[in-house]
Amino acid sequence: MTAAQLAAFVLTLAAAFIVPGPAMLLALRNTLTGGLGAGIATGTGLAMIAAGWTAAALAGLGALFVLVPWAFAAMKLAGALYLLWIAVQIWRDAGSPLGQGPSDGRRRWSRAFGSGLLVNLANPKSVLFSAAVLVVIFPAGLGLGDATFVVTAHFLLEILGYTLLALILSRPAARAAYLGAKLWIDRTAGAVLGALGLRLLLSR
């Protein structure tokens, strides 16, 4: 593995990171609703599964999905239904006030972490994306050390990105702007997540 290959991997991850999708949308909303802690907790959950998909791609799970299409279809169905469930919850609670108090905050961080895990688990196409990126950038048959480095780098880059996002969006001005338009922001978020869930459900 060369420095040029690693740089190409980092740039590809950065480009994928900023493209709007369920993970980014969830991180945005959880930070605005729950603050810095919830944003970092969400990012940690998202990063763990994103790095896990890369590890799975390195282990050949992408090839397995191609050979056993029903396994991919089953994961895709479960993921789409979960995204639709989240969309319904966000839309339903759009008019509800935010919870207050430290205990509510701790529960919110735990829920944020869990939602990050589940949203990235809900997108099995991530392993196919990771497999395609790895095949193009890295030589075949990466050793265990190089593979571990790639997975660790992916995890750390995701954590860095979501932490920076949380630091920006947890500022009082951003939170005040969100609270002023919470109903429509949440309903927009719910509609977008619902559309993404339907897209995943109906895609071939």
C-alpha positions as CSV (number, residue, x, y, z in Angstrom):
1,M,0.0,0.0,0.0
2,T,1.5,3.3,-1.1
3,A,1.0,6.9,0.2
4,A,-0.7,7.8,-3.1
5,Q,-3.2,4.9,-2.7
6,L,-4.0,6.0,0.9
7,A,-4.4,9.6,-0.2
8,A,-6.9,8.5,-2.9
9,F,-8.8,6.5,-0.3
10,V,-9.0,9.5,2.0
11,L,-10.2,11.8,-0.8
12,T,-12.8,9.3,-1.9
13,L,-14.1,9.0,1.7
14,A,-14.2,12.8,2.0
15,A,-16.2,13.1,-1.2
16,A,-18.7,10.4,0.0
17,F,-18.9,12.0,3.4
18,I,-20.2,15.4,2.2
19,V,-22.8,13.9,-0.2
20,P,-26.3,14.2,1.5
21,G,-27.7,10.9,2.7
22,P,-29.3,9.2,5.7
23,A,-26.2,9.3,7.8
24,M,-25.5,13.0,7.2
25,L,-29.1,13.9,7.7
26,L,-29.3,11.9,11.0
27,A,-26.1,13.5,12.3
28,L,-27.4,17.0,11.4
29,R,-30.7,16.5,13.2
30,N,-29.3,14.7,16.2
31,T,-26.8,17.5,16.8
32,L,-29.4,20.2,16.4
33,T,-31.8,18.5,18.7
34,G,-29.4,17.0,21.3
35,G,-26.4,19.2,21.2
36,L,-22.7,18.4,20.9
37,G,-22.8,15.1,22.9
38,A,-25.6,13.7,20.8
39,G,-23.9,14.8,17.6
40,I,-20.6,13.1,18.6
41,A,-22.5,10.0,19.8
42,T,-24.3,9.7,16.5
43,G,-21.1,10.2,14.6
44,T,-19.4,7.4,16.7
45,G,-22.2,5.0,15.9
46,L,-22.1,5.9,12.2
47,A,-18.3,5.6,12.1
48,M,-18.3,2.2,13.7
49,I,-20.6,0.7,11.1
50,A,-19.0,2.6,8.2
51,A,-15.6,1.1,9.1
52,G,-17.3,-2.2,9.7
53,W,-18.6,-2.2,6.1
54,T,-15.1,-1.5,4.9
55,A,-13.8,-4.4,6.9
56,A,-16.6,-6.6,5.5
57,A,-15.7,-5.5,2.0
58,L,-12.0,-6.4,2.6
59,A,-13.2,-9.8,3.9
60,G,-15.2,-10.4,0.7
61,L,-18.8,-9.7,1.9
62,G,-19.4,-7.7,-1.3
63,A,-18.6,-10.8,-3.4
64,L,-20.9,-12.9,-1.2
65,F,-23.8,-10.5,-1.8
66,V,-23.3,-10.9,-5.5
67,L,-23.2,-14.7,-5.2
68,V,-26.2,-14.8,-2.7
69,P,-28.5,-12.0,-3.9
70,W,-31.3,-13.0,-1.5
71,A,-29.0,-12.1,1.5
72,F,-28.5,-8.7,0.1
73,A,-32.2,-8.3,-0.7
74,A,-33.1,-9.3,2.9
75,M,-30.7,-6.7,4.4
76,K,-31.9,-4.1,2.0
77,L,-35.5,-4.7,2.9
78,A,-34.8,-4.5,6.7
79,G,-32.8,-1.3,6.1
80,A,-35.5,0.4,4.0
81,L,-38.1,-0.4,6.6
82,Y,-36.0,1.0,9.4
83,L,-35.4,4.2,7.5
84,L,-39.2,4.5,6.9
85,W,-39.8,3.9,10.6
86,I,-37.4,6.7,11.5
87,A,-39.0,9.0,9.0
88,V,-42.5,8.4,10.5
89,Q,-41.1,9.1,14.1
90,I,-39.5,12.3,13.0
91,W,-42.6,13.5,11.2
92,R,-44.8,12.6,14.1
93,D,-42.7,14.3,16.7
94,A,-42.0,17.4,14.7
95,G,-44.3,19.5,16.8
96,S,-43.1,18.2,20.1
97,P,-40.8,20.3,22.3
98,L,-37.3,19.1,23.1
99,G,-36.7,17.2,26.3
100,Q,-34.9,18.9,29.1
101,G,-32.7,17.8,32.0
102,P,-29.5,15.8,32.4
103,S,-31.1,12.4,32.6
104,D,-33.0,13.1,29.3
105,G,-29.6,14.2,27.9
106,R,-27.9,10.9,28.8
107,R,-30.8,8.9,27.2
108,R,-30.6,11.1,24.1
109,W,-26.9,10.4,23.7
110,S,-27.5,6.7,24.0
111,R,-30.4,6.8,21.5
112,A,-28.2,9.0,19.2
113,F,-25.4,6.4,19.3
114,G,-27.9,3.6,18.6
115,S,-29.5,5.4,15.8
116,G,-26.1,6.0,14.2
117,L,-25.4,2.3,14.3
118,L,-28.7,1.3,12.9
119,V,-28.9,3.9,10.1
120,N,-25.6,2.8,8.6
121,L,-26.5,-0.9,9.2
122,A,-29.7,-0.1,7.2
123,N,-27.7,0.5,4.0
124,P,-26.1,-2.7,2.8
125,K,-25.1,-0.9,-0.4
126,S,-22.3,0.6,1.7
127,V,-20.4,-2.7,1.5
128,L,-20.7,-2.7,-2.3
129,F,-19.5,0.9,-2.4
130,S,-16.5,0.0,-0.1
131,A,-15.7,-3.1,-2.2
132,A,-15.7,-1.0,-5.4
133,V,-13.5,1.7,-3.9
134,L,-11.1,-0.8,-2.4
135,V,-10.7,-2.8,-5.7
136,V,-10.0,0.4,-7.7
137,I,-7.6,2.0,-5.2
138,F,-5.7,-0.8,-3.5
139,P,-3.9,-3.9,-4.9
140,A,-5.5,-7.3,-4.5
141,G,-4.7,-9.3,-1.4
142,L,-4.0,-6.6,1.1
143,G,-2.1,-8.0,4.1
144,L,-3.7,-8.1,7.6
145,G,-1.7,-5.1,8.7
146,D,-2.6,-2.9,5.7
147,A,-6.2,-4.0,6.0
148,T,-6.3,-3.1,9.7
149,F,-4.8,0.3,8.9
150,V,-7.4,1.0,6.2
151,V,-10.3,0.1,8.5
152,T,-8.8,2.2,11.3
153,A,-8.2,5.1,9.1
154,H,-11.8,5.0,7.8
155,F,-13.1,5.0,11.4
156,L,-10.9,7.9,12.5
157,L,-11.8,10.0,9.5
158,E,-15.5,9.4,10.0
159,I,-15.2,10.4,13.7
160,L,-13.2,13.5,12.8
161,G,-15.8,14.6,10.2
162,Y,-18.8,14.1,12.4
163,T,-17.1,15.7,15.4
164,L,-16.3,18.8,13.4
165,L,-19.9,18.9,12.1
166,A,-21.2,18.6,15.7
167,L,-18.9,21.4,16.9
168,I,-20.3,23.7,14.2
169,L,-24.0,22.8,14.6
170,S,-24.0,22.7,18.4
171,R,-23.3,26.5,18.6
172,P,-26.1,28.5,20.3
173,A,-26.9,30.4,17.1
174,A,-27.4,27.1,15.1
175,R,-29.6,25.6,17.8
176,A,-31.7,28.8,18.1
177,A,-32.3,28.8,14.4
178,Y,-33.3,25.2,14.5
179,L,-35.7,25.7,17.4
180,G,-37.3,28.6,15.5
181,A,-38.1,26.4,12.6
182,K,-38.3,23.0,14.2
183,L,-41.6,21.9,12.8
184,W,-40.7,22.4,9.2
185,I,-37.1,21.3,9.5
186,D,-38.2,18.0,11.2
187,R,-40.9,17.4,8.6
188,T,-38.4,18.0,5.8
189,A,-36.0,15.6,7.4
190,G,-38.7,13.0,7.8
191,A,-39.8,13.4,4.2
192,V,-36.2,13.1,2.9
193,L,-35.5,10.0,5.1
194,G,-38.8,8.5,3.9
195,A,-37.9,9.1,0.3
196,L,-34.4,7.6,0.9
197,G,-36.1,4.5,2.5
198,L,-38.4,4.1,-0.5
199,R,-35.6,4.5,-2.9
200,L,-33.6,1.8,-1.1
201,L,-36.8,-0.4,-1.0
202,L,-37.5,0.0,-4.7
203,S,-34.0,0.0,-6.1
204,R,-32.7,-3.0,-7.9
